[in-house]
Amino acid sequence: MNKTNWNASLYDEKHSFVWKLASSVVELLAPKTGERILDVGCGTGQLTAQIAESGAHAIGFDNSTAMIDEACQLFPQITFQEADAHDFHCPEPFDAVFSNAALHWIIDPDRVAACVARALKPNGRLVVEFGGDGNVSHLANAIESAFEAVVGRSLQHPWYFPNIAGFSTVLESHGIEVTHAAMIDRPTRLEGDDGLRNWVRMFGNHWLGEIPSDQHNDFFEAVERFADPNLQSDGTWFADYRRIRVVGRKIS
């Protein structure tokens, strides 16, 4: 995954919707007592803990030191490790691999799928949800336009947003049969008058890191100006989320 300096406190305080809206994905996983389940890109561990409540032996990993440190503090009874989805090895295979709102950060889907396949037992299941084709299209366009207006050059978004056919092809090339797939439109309210700015602060380091700090406010104002026609309603900001949800099983 892209290595990002995450603000774990901002994530939990202002963006908890990322994991709160994923309860149905955990239900789709249907974890069972005694199962070994790996949570890839676990963030601060909220969903790993939900999985563990079923009696499963849940392990979470993330490539962010800040996220793993926060997860360990919140849920000391669960094993969390810092690792990269592109290059991880497990001493024992898992009954299931789970991931929510993480795989859109990957750079090489083939490498990730190969690691996931190696981590699964035969007939082990995969349940994932993340940004799909068209995810945050208005928001990304607003950020890219604002960056160009302030900095004078273009810088496109860094995310992997596949369609169902493309992602299914990647999985099946590594022996994971797709048994269910859906694309879900999920416009999501951003909390507070500064909701859009907080979203960019949380997820927009790709751009912010290229802008001098004394120009950040100009950048935020430009983002809001470009986003306003599509992403504000009655004074409330929304993110135009579109999620891909996939269930599969390892067949070879």
C-alpha positions in Angstrom: 0.0 0.0 0.0 1.0 3.6 -0.3 3.0 4.6 2.8 1.1 7.5 4.4 1.7 9.4 7.6 -1.8 8.9 9.1 -3.3 11.0 11.8 -4.9 8.2 13.8 -6.7 10.5 16.2 -8.3 12.5 13.4 -9.3 9.3 11.8 -11.2 8.1 14.9 -12.6 11.5 15.8 -13.9 12.7 12.4 -13.9 9.7 10.1 -15.2 6.9 12.2 -17.9 6.4 9.5 -15.2 4.5 7.6 -15.6 1.5 9.9 -19.1 2.3 11.3 -20.6 1.9 7.8 -18.9 -1.5 7.4 -21.0 -3.6 9.9 -22.7 -5.3 7.0 -19.4 -6.3 5.5 -18.5 -8.0 8.8 -21.9 -9.7 8.7 -21.1 -11.0 5.2 -17.8 -12.4 6.5 -19.9 -14.3 9.2 -16.9 -15.0 11.4 -17.1 -18.2 13.5 -15.7 -19.2 16.8 -12.2 -20.7 16.5 -11.6 -19.4 12.9 -8.3 -17.6 12.1 -9.1 -14.4 10.3 -6.8 -11.8 8.9 -7.8 -8.1 8.6 -5.8 -6.4 5.9 -5.4 -2.7 6.3 -7.0 -2.8 9.8 -6.6 0.9 10.6 -7.2 1.5 14.3 -8.6 -2.0 14.7 -12.3 -1.3 15.2 -13.5 -4.0 12.8 -10.8 -6.4 13.9 -12.3 -6.2 17.3 -15.8 -6.8 16.0 -14.5 -9.9 14.2 -12.9 -11.1 17.4 -16.1 -10.7 19.4 -17.5 -13.6 17.4 -14.9 -15.9 19.0 -12.7 -15.9 16.0 -8.9 -15.5 16.4 -8.5 -12.2 14.5 -5.2 -10.6 13.6 -4.9 -7.1 12.1 -2.2 -5.5 10.1 -1.6 -2.1 8.5 1.4 -0.4 7.0 0.8 2.7 9.2 2.8 2.8 12.4 0.4 5.4 13.9 -2.7 3.2 13.1 -1.1 0.1 14.6 0.0 1.9 17.7 -3.6 3.2 18.2 -5.1 -0.2 17.6 -2.8 -1.8 20.1 -3.8 0.8 22.7 -7.5 0.4 22.0 -7.5 -3.4 21.8 -4.5 -4.8 23.7 -6.0 -8.3 23.7 -5.7 -8.5 19.9 -2.6 -9.1 17.8 -1.8 -6.2 15.5 1.3 -6.0 13.3 2.8 -3.4 10.9 3.0 -5.0 7.4 2.5 -4.1 3.7 -0.3 -5.8 1.8 2.1 -6.1 -1.2 4.6 -8.3 0.7 3.4 -10.2 3.7 3.9 -13.8 4.8 1.9 -15.8 7.3 3.3 -18.8 9.2 -0.1 -20.4 9.3 -2.9 -20.0 6.7 -6.2 -18.3 7.6 -9.8 -19.4 7.2 -10.7 -16.0 5.9 -9.1 -12.7 4.8 -11.1 -9.5 5.4 -10.5 -5.9 4.3 -12.5 -2.7 4.5 -11.6 0.7 3.0 -8.0 -0.2 2.5 -7.3 -1.8 -0.9 -7.8 1.4 -2.8 -4.4 2.4 -1.4 -2.6 -0.5 -3.1 -0.2 0.1 -6.0 0.1 -3.4 -7.5 -3.1 -5.5 -7.3 -1.5 -8.6 -8.6 1.1 -8.7 -5.8 -1.6 -8.1 -3.2 -3.8 -10.9 -4.6 -0.9 -13.3 -4.6 -0.2 -12.6 -0.9 -3.9 -13.0 0.0 -4.1 -16.3 -1.9 -1.0 -17.6 -0.1 -2.5 -16.6 3.2 -5.8 -18.5 2.7 -6.5 -22.1 3.4 -8.0 -24.2 0.5 -11.7 -23.1 0.3 -10.8 -20.1 2.6 -12.9 -17.1 1.9 -12.2 -13.5 1.0 -14.5 -10.6 1.9 -13.5 -7.1 0.9 -14.9 -3.7 0.4 -13.1 -0.6 -0.8 -13.3 2.3 -3.3 -14.7 1.1 -6.7 -14.8 2.6 -10.1 -16.0 6.2 -9.9 -15.4 6.5 -6.1 -15.1 10.1 -4.9 -15.0 11.3 -8.6 -16.4 14.8 -7.8 -14.2 15.1 -4.7 -11.0 14.0 -6.5 -11.8 16.4 -9.4 -12.3 19.3 -7.0 -9.0 18.5 -5.2 -7.1 18.1 -8.5 -8.5 21.3 -9.9 -7.7 23.2 -6.7 -4.2 21.9 -6.7 -3.6 23.0 -10.3 -5.1 26.5 -9.5 -2.9 27.0 -6.5 0.3 25.2 -7.5 0.2 25.7 -11.3 0.6 22.0 -12.3 -1.6 18.9 -12.3 -1.4 16.0 -9.8 -3.9 13.2 -10.2 -5.2 11.0 -7.4 -3.1 8.1 -6.2 -5.9 5.5 -5.6 -6.8 2.2 -7.2 -10.5 2.2 -8.0 -11.3 -0.9 -10.1 -14.5 -2.1 -11.7 -15.9 -5.5 -10.9 -14.6 -7.2 -14.0 -11.1 -5.9 -13.6 -10.8 -6.8 -9.9 -12.4 -10.2 -10.4 -9.9 -11.0 -13.1 -7.0 -10.2 -10.8 -8.4 -12.4 -8.0 -9.2 -15.3 -10.3 -5.7 -15.2 -11.8 -4.5 -16.2 -8.4 -6.9 -18.9 -7.7 -9.6 -17.0 -5.9 -13.1 -17.5 -7.4 -15.4 -14.5 -7.1 -18.8 -15.7 -5.8 -20.4 -12.3 -5.2 -19.6 -8.8 -6.4 -21.5 -5.5 -6.2 -20.9 -1.8 -6.8 -22.6 0.4 -4.1 -23.2 4.1 -4.3 -22.8 5.5 -0.8 -22.9 9.3 -0.5 -21.5 10.0 3.0 -22.1 13.1 5.2 -18.9 14.8 6.4 -19.2 16.0 9.9 -19.2 19.8 10.6 -18.7 23.0 8.6 -15.1 22.0 8.1 -16.0 18.4 7.1 -14.6 18.7 3.6 -11.3 20.2 4.9 -10.9 17.5 7.5 -11.4 14.8 4.8 -8.6 16.4 2.7 -6.4 16.7 5.8 -7.0 13.0 6.5 -6.8 11.5 3.0 -5.1 14.2 0.9 -1.5 14.1 1.9 -0.7 13.2 -1.7 -1.5 16.9 -2.5 -0.9 18.7 0.8 2.7 17.4 0.9 3.4 19.2 -2.4 1.9 22.6 -1.2 3.8 25.0 1.1 2.0 25.3 4.4 1.3 29.0 4.0 -0.8 28.1 0.9 -2.9 25.4 2.5 -5.8 27.7 3.3 -5.8 28.9 -0.3 -5.9 25.3 -1.4 -8.8 24.4 1.0 -10.8 27.4 -0.2 -10.3 26.3 -3.8 -11.3 22.7 -3.0 -14.5 24.0 -1.4 -15.2 26.3 -4.3 -14.8 23.5 -6.9 -16.7 20.9 -4.8 -19.6 23.1 -3.8 -21.9 22.5 -6.9 -21.8 18.7 -6.4 -20.9 17.9 -2.8 -22.8 20.5 -0.6 -26.4 20.4 0.2 -28.1 22.7 2.7 -24.8 23.6 4.3 -23.6 20.0 4.7 -20.7 18.5 2.8 -20.9 15.0 1.4 -18.2 12.6 -0.1 -19.4 10.8 -3.2 -18.3 7.4 -2.1 -18.8 4.4 -4.4 -17.7 1.0 -3.0 -16.9 -2.3 -4.6 -17.8 -5.3 -2.4 -16.4 -8.7 -3.3 -16.7 -12.2 -1.8 -14.5 -15.0 -3.0 -13.0 -18.4 -2.1 -9.7 -19.9 -2.7 -10.0 -22.8 -5.2 -6.4 -23.5 -6.0 
